[in-house]
């Protein structure tokens, strides 16, 4: 699986301005390999295609699935700044903020912030 994922990552890198091929490669990685590889793929896509909100949403989901809720929330905030009119992004950010509010033990939160919660 890892070898196939590395090949698919290279497809993303070499696809240039073709978001369809790149998204298909990322989806194949997500369905067939580790969460970490899926996060790598969507992070690479987010760099290549910054005007596509669906890619940022996929990156948020990959980071959340990978046990990185704080990083997922940061990515969600970035997406919200880039696409302030997107109801879908706004809903995801609201959900992530609610998760963070309810779970003060999340990794990546400072001791001071944990104590405040």
C-alpha positions, 0 to 999 in steps of 0.5 A: 500500500505504501508503495502505491501511495508514494506513486499516487503522491508523485502523480499529484506532484506531476499533475500540474494544473489538473485538479481532477487527476490530483483529487482522484489520486488523493481519494485513492490514497485516502481509501487505500492507505494510512490517514497520514498519507491521505493528509499528505496528499490533501496538504499537497493539493491545498498548496497546488489548488488554493482556490478549491474549498473542497480540498481544504475541507478534505484536508480538515477531515484527514487531519481530524481523522488522523487525531489532529483536531487542533490542526484540523481547526486551524485548517478550518479557520484558514479555509474560512478566511479564504472562503468566508461565504461558504456555508459548508466551511462555516458549519465544519468550523462551528463543529470543530470549535464545539469539539474543542470547547467540549474536550479540554484534553485535546492534544496541542492545547496549551496547559493554560488553555486546558486549565481555563476550560 
